[in-house]
């Protein structure tokens, strides 16, 4: 015998599917009034409320459906959407996990869990969900794109590239995937290919600020300042107060010798973001005002920018050899003390490890090496070399004064091109000596200041004077063993003059 309630529900569902929400809603309520235990009617009314953006009502109705039918995965999936709409992200995640627990083959649950985890930047977990979703939806290009993006975020660039190319093979006109591919290729240092991917995305209509910013960043890396400036200005045409675009533009203007325009742009940044570290530091540098130290945010962003091409850029374009010159100076110092003796250390602290060049230079003469850096991408690059016993993303004084170093005693501390971002060194010296053994060496490089104790140059880097280093050494119980002139790096067509010091803690 026909069931009038089921017939009505089928009719109402048709209205709902056709988008006639105002017609469907009262009929759902009529069904529920006649049959309060009709779980599907509660569920569909909750979905309708969700479509109308009424998250509280949607959550209430979907919860009623789950009370009546607690083993239905799709109910939990839709409940998660209502919870997310109401800002209940933790609860939304719990509902999605319940959905895939009830039905491990529930593909939409895996898809939505992947989205939610990606939005929370929990990419390792998102990867698991996207892989499960793709098992059920292998032909959906967008899922491959999302998996590629998550893999990119955790540094699995080679696999990310393959997955992104798979997305484009499934859907060649997926312009958003071209944007993802551009980032992956840039990370792999395949810069011409990255440019091509971004240009394809833009020509296909995926015009985004991030695309222009990323193109600006690539061209800036290639020192094609005209193209970099053009792309940053295109980004700003979309959003004139985008701080990332303005910072990129200001950096390009400074690098291309347009210092007055750079100052104006940095001032524009400060008007939008008064606490912006890049702008504060560079306005001081370009205006001839010396501060005590560069802001942590400035140092972190600077070195995260350089991390992908840091070794190549320094050693080839800037002809930077300071870590290896420091090792040569240390070797010579030991040979001068006793011919034929080579240095042997128990524990080296690398203050500002960067990508690990000091580690490479000193790895065969120390038992334990510990590296410190503010920039996470530098830490990741150094970690890949598998040289260091420990790597910490931390400010130098915080490490030396904190629990991580409490049980440590160093017989050598190295700082290659670190003091160029710390003008005033008093606090660092005071913290360092507390972790040194008697007779320990402090080996570091500086750019030379011929006047002030320390000055901030227009490059954004600091220089220290010989008199200042001598006073620091005397104050903190060091003798100056070596002060070796050194060419720090190329700046334009000239080498920056500096000094490699070896101080001995008495």
C-alpha positions as CSV (number, residue, x, y, z in Angstrom):
1,X,0.0,0.0,0.0
2,X,1.5,3.4,-0.9
3,X,2.9,5.6,1.9
4,X,1.5,9.1,1.6
5,X,4.4,10.5,3.7
6,X,7.1,8.9,1.5
7,X,5.3,10.2,-1.6
8,X,5.2,13.7,-0.2
9,X,8.8,13.5,0.8
10,X,9.8,12.5,-2.7
11,X,7.8,15.4,-4.1
12,X,9.3,17.9,-1.7
13,X,12.8,16.6,-2.5
14,X,12.1,17.3,-6.1
15,X,11.2,20.9,-5.3
16,X,14.3,21.1,-3.2
17,X,16.6,19.8,-6.0
18,X,15.0,22.3,-8.4
19,X,16.0,25.1,-6.0
20,X,12.4,25.9,-4.9
21,X,13.5,26.3,-1.3
22,X,10.6,28.5,-0.1
23,X,8.2,25.9,-1.5
24,X,10.0,22.9,0.0
25,X,10.6,24.3,3.5
26,X,7.0,24.3,4.8
27,X,6.3,20.9,3.3
28,X,9.3,19.4,5.1
29,X,7.9,20.9,8.3
30,X,4.5,19.4,7.5
31,X,6.1,16.0,7.2
32,X,8.0,16.3,10.5
33,X,4.9,17.5,12.3
34,X,3.0,14.4,11.1
35,X,6.0,12.1,11.6
36,X,8.6,13.5,14.1
37,X,10.8,10.4,13.7
38,X,11.3,10.9,10.0
39,X,15.1,11.2,10.1
40,X,15.4,12.0,6.3
41,X,13.0,14.9,6.6
42,X,14.9,16.4,9.5
43,X,18.1,15.9,7.4
44,X,16.8,17.5,4.3
45,X,15.3,20.4,6.2
46,X,18.8,20.9,7.8
47,X,20.4,20.8,4.3
48,X,17.9,23.4,3.1
49,X,18.7,25.7,6.1
50,X,22.3,25.3,5.3
51,X,21.7,26.4,1.7
52,X,19.9,29.5,3.1
53,X,22.9,30.2,5.3
54,X,21.1,29.6,8.5
55,X,23.8,27.6,10.3
56,X,22.2,27.5,13.7
57,X,18.9,26.0,12.5
58,X,20.7,23.7,10.1
59,X,22.8,22.3,13.0
60,X,19.7,21.8,15.1
61,X,17.8,19.9,12.4
62,X,20.7,17.8,11.4
63,X,21.4,16.9,15.0
64,X,17.8,15.7,15.3
65,X,18.3,13.5,12.2
66,X,21.4,12.0,13.8
67,X,19.6,11.2,17.0
68,X,17.1,9.2,15.0
69,X,19.6,7.6,12.7
70,X,23.1,7.8,14.2
71,X,24.8,5.5,11.7
72,X,24.3,7.7,8.6
73,X,27.6,9.1,7.4
74,X,26.1,11.7,5.1
75,X,24.2,13.2,8.1
76,X,27.5,13.8,9.9
77,X,29.0,15.2,6.7
78,X,26.3,17.8,6.4
79,X,26.3,18.5,10.1
80,X,30.0,19.4,9.7
81,X,29.1,22.0,7.1
82,X,26.6,23.6,9.5
83,X,29.1,23.6,12.3
84,X,31.8,25.1,10.1
85,X,29.3,27.8,9.0
86,X,28.9,28.7,12.7
87,X,32.6,28.9,13.3
88,X,32.7,25.6,15.2
89,X,35.7,24.2,13.3
90,X,36.7,21.6,15.9
91,X,33.2,20.2,16.0
92,X,33.1,20.2,12.2
93,X,36.3,18.1,12.1
94,X,34.8,15.7,14.6
95,X,31.7,15.2,12.6
96,X,33.7,14.5,9.4
97,X,35.9,12.1,11.2
98,X,32.8,10.3,12.5
99,X,31.4,10.2,8.9
100,X,34.4,8.4,7.5
101,X,34.6,6.2,10.6
102,X,31.0,5.1,9.9
103,X,31.7,4.6,6.2
104,X,35.4,4.4,5.3
105,X,34.3,4.5,1.6
106,X,32.4,7.7,2.0
107,X,34.3,9.8,-0.5
108,X,32.7,13.1,0.2
109,X,33.7,12.8,3.8
110,X,37.3,12.4,2.8
111,X,37.1,15.3,0.4
112,X,35.6,17.7,2.9
113,X,38.0,16.6,5.7
114,X,40.8,17.3,3.3
115,X,39.5,20.8,2.6
116,X,39.0,21.5,6.3
117,X,42.5,20.3,7.2
118,X,44.1,22.3,4.4
119,X,42.3,25.5,5.6
120,X,43.8,24.8,9.0
121,X,47.2,24.4,7.4
122,X,47.4,20.8,8.7
123,X,48.7,19.6,5.4
124,X,50.2,16.3,6.5
125,X,46.7,15.2,7.6
126,X,45.1,16.7,4.6
127,X,47.3,14.6,2.3
128,X,45.9,11.4,3.9
129,X,42.3,12.6,3.3
130,X,42.9,13.7,-0.3
131,X,44.6,10.4,-1.1
132,X,41.5,8.5,0.3
133,X,39.2,10.8,-1.7
134,X,41.1,10.2,-4.9
135,X,40.8,6.4,-4.5
136,X,37.1,7.0,-5.0
137,X,37.2,10.0,-7.3
138,X,40.3,9.3,-9.5
139,X,39.0,11.5,-12.4
140,X,38.4,14.7,-10.4
141,X,41.2,17.1,-11.4
142,X,40.5,19.5,-8.5
143,X,41.3,16.8,-6.0
144,X,44.6,16.1,-7.6
145,X,45.3,19.8,-7.6
146,X,44.5,20.0,-3.9
147,X,46.7,17.1,-3.1
148,X,49.5,18.7,-5.1
149,X,49.1,21.9,-3.1
150,X,49.2,20.1,0.2
151,X,52.3,18.1,-0.9
152,X,53.9,21.4,-1.9
153,X,53.2,22.9,1.5
154,X,55.1,20.1,3.3
155,X,58.0,20.2,0.9
156,X,57.4,17.1,-1.2
157,X,57.9,19.0,-4.4
158,X,58.8,16.2,-6.8
159,X,55.6,14.3,-6.0
160,X,53.6,17.5,-5.9
161,X,54.7,18.2,-9.5
162,X,53.6,14.8,-10.7
163,X,50.2,15.1,-9.1
164,X,49.7,18.6,-10.4
165,X,50.5,17.5,-13.9
166,X,48.0,14.7,-13.5
167,X,45.4,17.3,-12.6
168,X,46.2,19.2,-15.7
169,X,46.1,16.0,-17.8
170,X,42.5,15.4,-16.5
171,X,41.5,19.0,-17.0
172,X,43.9,21.0,-19.2
173,X,42.0,24.2,-18.7
174,X,42.2,24.1,-14.9
175,X,43.9,27.4,-14.5
176,X,44.0,27.2,-10.7
177,X,46.2,24.1,-11.1
178,X,48.6,26.1,-13.3
179,X,48.9,28.5,-10.3
180,X,49.7,25.6,-8.0
181,X,52.2,24.2,-10.6
182,X,53.9,27.6,-10.8
183,X,54.6,27.6,-7.1
184,X,55.9,24.0,-7.2
185,X,58.2,24.7,-10.1
186,X,59.5,27.8,-8.4
187,X,60.3,25.7,-5.4
188,X,62.2,23.3,-7.6
189,X,64.1,26.2,-9.0
190,X,62.6,25.5,-12.5
191,X,62.0,29.2,-12.9
192,X,61.3,29.5,-16.7
193,X,58.8,26.7,-16.4
194,X,57.3,28.4,-13.3
195,X,56.9,31.7,-15.2
196,X,55.2,29.8,-18.0
197,X,52.7,28.1,-15.6
198,X,51.8,31.4,-14.0
199,X,51.4,33.1,-17.4
200,X,49.1,30.3,-18.6
201,X,47.0,30.7,-15.4
202,X,46.7,34.4,-16.0
203,X,45.9,34.1,-19.7
204,X,43.2,31.6,-18.8
205,X,41.5,34.1,-16.5
206,X,42.9,33.0,-13.1
207,X,44.0,36.5,-12.3
208,X,45.1,36.7,-8.7
209,X,47.2,38.9,-6.6
210,X,49.3,35.9,-5.5
211,X,50.0,35.0,-9.2
212,X,51.4,38.5,-9.9
213,X,53.3,38.5,-6.5
214,X,54.8,35.1,-7.3
215,X,55.9,36.2,-10.7
216,X,57.4,39.3,-9.2
217,X,59.3,37.2,-6.7
218,X,60.7,34.9,-9.5
219,X,61.8,37.9,-11.6
220,X,63.3,39.5,-8.6
221,X,65.3,36.3,-7.9
222,X,66.5,36.4,-11.5
223,X,67.4,40.1,-11.0
224,X,65.0,41.0,-13.8
225,X,63.9,44.1,-11.9
226,X,61.8,45.6,-14.7
227,X,59.6,42.5,-15.0
228,X,59.4,42.1,-11.3
229,X,58.3,45.7,-10.8
230,X,55.7,45.3,-13.6
231,X,54.1,42.3,-11.9
232,X,54.0,43.8,-8.4
233,X,52.3,46.9,-9.9
234,X,49.8,44.6,-11.6
235,X,49.1,43.0,-8.3
236,X,48.6,46.5,-6.7
237,X,46.2,47.4,-9.5
238,X,43.9,44.7,-8.1
239,X,44.5,45.7,-4.4
240,X,46.4,48.9,-3.9
241,X,47.0,48.3,-0.2
242,X,48.2,44.7,-0.5
243,X,51.2,44.7,1.9
244,X,53.0,41.7,0.3
245,X,52.9,43.4,-3.1
246,X,54.1,46.7,-1.7
247,X,57.0,45.0,0.2
248,X,58.0,43.2,-3.0
249,X,57.8,46.4,-5.0
250,X,59.8,48.3,-2.5
251,X,62.5,45.6,-2.4
252,X,62.7,45.7,-6.2
253,X,62.9,49.5,-6.3
254,X,65.7,49.4,-3.8
255,X,67.6,46.7,-5.6
256,X,67.3,48.6,-8.9
257,X,68.7,51.8,-7.4
258,X,65.4,53.7,-7.0
259,X,66.0,54.4,-3.4
260,X,63.7,57.5,-3.1
261,X,60.8,55.6,-4.6
262,X,61.6,52.6,-2.3
263,X,61.4,54.9,0.8
264,X,58.0,56.2,-0.4
265,X,56.8,52.7,-0.9
266,X,58.0,51.6,2.5
267,X,56.3,54.6,4.0
268,X,53.1,53.6,2.3
269,X,53.4,50.2,3.9
270,X,53.8,51.7,7.4
271,X,50.7,53.8,6.8
272,X,48.8,50.5,6.3
273,X,50.7,48.3,8.7
274,X,52.5,50.5,11.4
275,X,54.3,47.5,12.9
276,X,55.7,46.1,9.6
277,X,59.3,45.1,10.3
278,X,60.5,45.2,6.7
279,X,59.4,48.8,6.3
280,X,60.7,50.0,9.6
281,X,64.1,48.5,9.1
282,X,64.5,49.6,5.5
283,X,63.3,53.2,6.1
284,X,65.9,53.5,8.8
285,X,68.6,52.0,6.5
286,X,67.8,54.1,3.5
287,X,67.4,57.3,5.7
288,X,70.8,56.8,7.4
289,X,69.4,56.1,10.9
290,X,71.1,53.3,12.8
291,X,69.0,51.0,15.0
292,X,70.3,48.4,17.4
293,X,69.2,45.4,15.4
294,X,67.0,44.2,12.5
295,X,63.5,43.1,13.5
296,X,63.1,39.3,13.7
297,X,60.2,39.4,11.2
298,X,62.5,41.2,8.7
299,X,65.3,38.6,9.1
300,X,62.9,35.7,8.9
301,X,61.1,36.9,5.8
302,X,64.4,37.9,4.1
303,X,66.0,34.5,4.5
304,X,62.8,32.5,3.8
305,X,62.8,34.4,0.5
306,X,66.4,33.5,-0.3
307,X,66.3,30.0,1.0
308,X,65.5,28.1,-2.3
309,X,68.5,29.5,-4.1
310,X,70.6,30.7,-1.2
311,X,73.7,28.5,-1.7
312,X,73.9,29.1,-5.4
313,X,73.1,32.8,-5.2
314,X,75.7,33.4,-2.5
315,X,78.5,31.3,-3.8
316,X,78.1,32.1,-7.5
317,X,76.7,35.6,-7.9
318,X,78.0,37.1,-4.7
319,X,81.2,35.0,-4.6
320,X,80.6,34.4,-0.9
321,X,83.1,32.0,0.8
322,X,83.1,33.2,4.4
323,X,82.3,29.9,6.2
324,X,85.1,28.2,4.3
325,X,87.4,31.1,4.9
326,X,86.6,31.0,8.6
327,X,87.6,27.3,8.6
328,X,90.9,28.2,6.8
329,X,91.6,30.9,9.4
330,X,90.9,28.4,12.2
331,X,93.2,25.8,10.6
332,X,95.9,28.3,10.3
333,X,95.5,29.5,13.9
334,X,96.0,25.9,15.1
335,X,99.0,25.4,12.8
336,X,100.6,28.6,14.1
337,X,100.1,27.4,17.7
338,X,101.7,24.0,16.9
339,X,102.8,22.9,13.4
340,X,100.9,19.9,12.2
341,X,98.1,20.2,14.7
342,X,94.6,20.3,13.2
343,X,91.5,21.6,15.1
344,X,89.3,19.2,17.0
345,X,86.2,20.3,18.8
346,X,83.6,18.5,20.9
347,X,80.6,20.8,20.4
348,X,80.1,23.6,17.9
349,X,77.3,26.2,18.0
350,X,76.4,27.7,14.7
351,X,74.8,31.1,15.4
352,X,72.7,31.7,12.2
353,X,73.1,28.4,10.4
354,X,71.3,29.4,7.3
355,X,71.4,26.5,4.8
356,X,74.3,24.9,6.7
357,X,77.4,26.3,5.0
358,X,79.3,26.6,8.3
359,X,78.3,23.0,9.0
360,X,79.8,21.9,5.7
361,X,83.0,23.8,6.5
362,X,83.4,22.4,10.0
363,X,81.8,19.0,9.9
364,X,85.0,17.0,9.9
365,X,86.5,18.7,13.0
366,X,83.7,18.6,15.6
367,X,81.9,15.8,17.3
368,X,78.5,17.6,17.7
369,X,77.1,20.5,15.8
370,X,74.1,22.6,16.8
371,X,72.5,25.2,14.4
372,X,70.2,28.1,15.2
373,X,68.2,30.2,12.7
374,X,65.1,32.4,12.7
375,X,63.9,31.3,9.2
376,X,62.1,28.0,9.0
377,X,63.0,27.5,5.3
378,X,66.7,27.9,6.2
379,X,66.3,25.3,8.9
380,X,64.6,23.0,6.5
381,X,67.4,23.5,3.9
382,X,70.1,22.8,6.6
383,X,68.3,19.8,7.8
384,X,68.3,18.2,4.3
385,X,72.2,18.2,4.4
386,X,72.1,15.9,7.5
387,X,75.1,17.6,9.0
388,X,73.7,19.0,12.3
389,X,72.9,17.0,15.4
390,X,70.4,19.6,16.4
391,X,68.7,22.5,14.6
392,X,66.5,25.1,16.3
393,X,64.3,27.8,14.9
394,X,65.0,30.4,17.6
395,X,66.5,33.8,18.3
396,X,70.2,33.5,19.4
397,X,69.9,35.1,22.9
398,X,66.7,33.2,23.6
399,X,68.5,29.9,22.9
400,X,71.5,30.8,25.0
401,X,69.5,32.0,27.9
402,X,66.9,29.3,27.7
403,X,66.4,25.6,28.6
404,X,67.6,24.2,25.3
405,X,71.2,25.2,26.0
406,X,71.1,24.7,29.8
407,X,73.2,21.5,29.7
408,X,75.4,22.6,26.9
409,X,79.0,23.8,27.0
410,X,80.6,24.9,23.7
411,X,84.3,24.9,22.8
412,X,83.6,26.7,19.5
413,X,80.9,29.1,18.4
414,X,80.7,30.3,14.8
415,X,78.7,33.2,13.3
416,X,79.2,33.6,9.6
417,X,77.6,36.8,8.2
418,X,75.3,37.0,11.2
419,X,76.3,40.2,12.8
420,X,75.3,42.1,9.6
421,X,71.7,41.7,11.0
422,X,72.6,42.5,14.6
423,X,74.1,45.9,15.0
424,X,74.6,46.1,18.8
425,X,76.3,42.9,19.9
426,X,76.5,43.5,23.7
427,X,73.6,41.2,24.7
428,X,74.7,38.4,22.4
429,X,78.2,38.4,23.7
430,X,76.9,38.4,27.3
431,X,74.7,35.4,26.6
432,X,77.3,33.6,24.6
433,X,80.0,33.6,27.3
434,X,77.7,31.9,29.7
435,X,77.7,28.8,27.5
436,X,81.5,28.7,26.7
437,X,84.2,26.4,28.1
438,X,87.4,28.0,29.2
439,X,89.6,28.3,26.1
440,X,86.7,28.2,23.7
441,X,86.8,30.0,20.5
442,X,84.3,32.6,19.1
443,X,84.8,32.7,15.3
444,X,82.8,35.3,13.4
445,X,82.8,37.7,10.5
446,X,81.8,41.4,10.3
447,X,81.5,44.1,7.7
448,X,83.9,46.8,8.6
449,X,82.8,50.2,10.0
450,X,85.5,52.8,9.9
451,X,83.8,55.2,12.3
452,X,81.0,54.3,14.6
453,X,80.8,51.2,16.8
454,X,78.2,49.9,14.5
455,X,76.2,51.5,11.6
456,X,73.2,50.5,9.6
457,X,74.0,50.8,5.9
458,X,71.5,51.5,3.1
459,X,71.7,47.8,2.1
460,X,69.9,47.0,5.4
461,X,73.0,45.4,6.8
462,X,75.1,46.4,9.8
463,X,78.9,47.0,10.0
464,X,81.0,47.0,13.2
465,X,84.3,48.7,14.0
466,X,87.5,47.1,15.2
467,X,87.4,49.3,18.3
468,X,83.9,48.0,19.1
469,X,85.0,44.4,18.8
470,X,88.0,45.1,21.0
471,X,85.9,46.6,23.7
472,X,83.4,43.7,23.6
473,X,86.2,41.2,23.8
474,X,87.8,43.0,26.8
475,X,84.4,43.4,28.6
476,X,83.5,39.7,28.2
477,X,86.8,38.0,28.9
478,X,88.1,37.3,25.4
479,X,91.4,37.8,23.9
480,X,91.6,38.6,20.2
481,X,93.7,35.9,18.6
482,X,93.1,36.7,14.9
483,X,91.7,39.6,13.0
484,X,91.9,38.6,9.3
485,X,90.8,40.9,6.5
486,X,88.2,39.3,4.3
487,X,86.1,40.1,1.3
488,X,82.7,39.3,2.6
489,X,80.6,39.3,-0.6
490,X,80.1,41.2,-3.8
491,X,77.8,44.3,-3.7
492,X,77.3,45.6,-7.2
493,X,80.8,45.5,-8.8
494,X,82.7,45.7,-5.6
495,X,83.5,43.4,-2.7
496,X,82.3,44.4,0.8
497,X,85.4,44.6,3.1
498,X,85.2,42.8,6.4
499,X,87.1,40.9,9.0
500,X,87.1,37.4,10.3
501,X,87.8,37.3,14.0
502,X,88.9,34.5,16.3
503,X,88.3,35.4,20.0
504,X,89.5,33.1,22.8
505,X,87.5,32.9,26.0
506,X,90.0,33.1,28.9
